[in-house]
Structures are given as structure tokens and as C-alpha cells.
Amino acid sequence: MKRLLSLAALAAGVSTAMAGAASAQTCLGYAPFANGPVRVAGDLALADGANTFGASIAFGSEKPGLFGGGSFSGTRIDNVDQTAKNLGLSGGFSIPLVSLPGTELCPVADYVHSWGPGDNISGNSIALGGALGHPFIASPSLTLVPFVDLRWIHASVHLDTPVGNADGSDNFGSLTLGSGLMFSKTVTLRPAVQIPIAQDGASSVFLLSLGFSLGK
């Protein structure tokens, strides 16, 4: 039972690492929504013992303000035949910093519901925090968007068995560092690394996302 709880917690943790991409913009290394109010992306998270792959969509206004999105992904855990599924919702609010033109601060929140591997395991995770990003123009067709993202995460797991139910939960943090590579203002390649904080046995997660801004 302890092994199954650990698997579900791992799936939820890795999926949470990539959930923020569903609503990210400049503060999280992406093209601003002024370049397109809709963004679709393919997302990948690589961790020690598990890999997550999925797709996301995000919406935002041309002017700084509210933004949000959703994601669906699958987590493959080493030595486990079945795949965990993850459904995520995320959102935030962009705040331009007047004292640092171009810099954007965003309070952000994510929710991920996971189920599997197996039919008797499910989990939920909530992440709250803030992100800071600033674009640097490298050439007429390339802009670098480095960012930092700090979160508090609560993850819970529920397991049904023939002999009874089991529940577990944990609180931990994460620090994500990365830089988006924005091509021609509408295509963003976003590598990053998520570093766990106060999470026993956890290792860093490598994140990679390819986003396309649409509607402009």
C-alpha cells in the first residue's frame, strides 16, 4: 500500500511541475498575450522515476490582467505498466512593474486532479505562489524571457483497497528557473528546471514546452 501511495504522489508531483504552463505568459517565460490571446502548447516533464507528456491551452487579454488555462497529460512511472492521467486548471494575474519596465510579476495558482496508475488511486494537488519574468531582445526575431517561479504545493492521495481505504497528504515547495526562447513573437520554446523544496526523496524535474500564440 505504501508503494501505491508513493506512485500516486509521484504522478501528482510531476504533473504539478508542468501545470503552470497552461496559463503562463511573460512572468513564466512565454510570449505575452498581446502577441495572441490564445496559446496552445505541447508539454514535457522529465523526473527521476517518471515522465509526463501532455498538451495545454491558455487564454489572456492583450492588456495585463487575468489569464488562465487548462491541461491534460499522462505520467509514465518506471516499472509500472499503466499510465496516470492528469487534468489541470491554472490561472493568474499579471502585474507590470513600473520601476522595471518590461518586468512582469504574477500571482499564480494551479489545481491538478490525477488518477492512476490503476483504477483505485486518485490524487489532487494545489499550488500557490508567484512568478517574475523579463524579456530581453536578442535579435529582431528572437527574444529571451528568463523567469523565476516559487510555489507552495499541497498534494493529497486516496487509495481504495479490498481491505479498506488509505489517504495521505504532503506539503512542500518548488522553485522553477528557466528561460523562454520566443521566435517571431508567436512561437516559444521554454526549457526550465523545477527544484523541490522540503520534499523527501524528490529530485529536480526538467520541463520543456513548445507554445504557439494564436489569434493575432
Helices and strands as residue ranges (DSSP letters): H 2-19, G 20-22, G 26-28, G 33-35, E 38-47, E 50-60, E 66-77, E 83-93, E 95-96, E 104-115, E 121-133, E 136-139, E 142-161, E 164-183, E 187-197, E 205-214
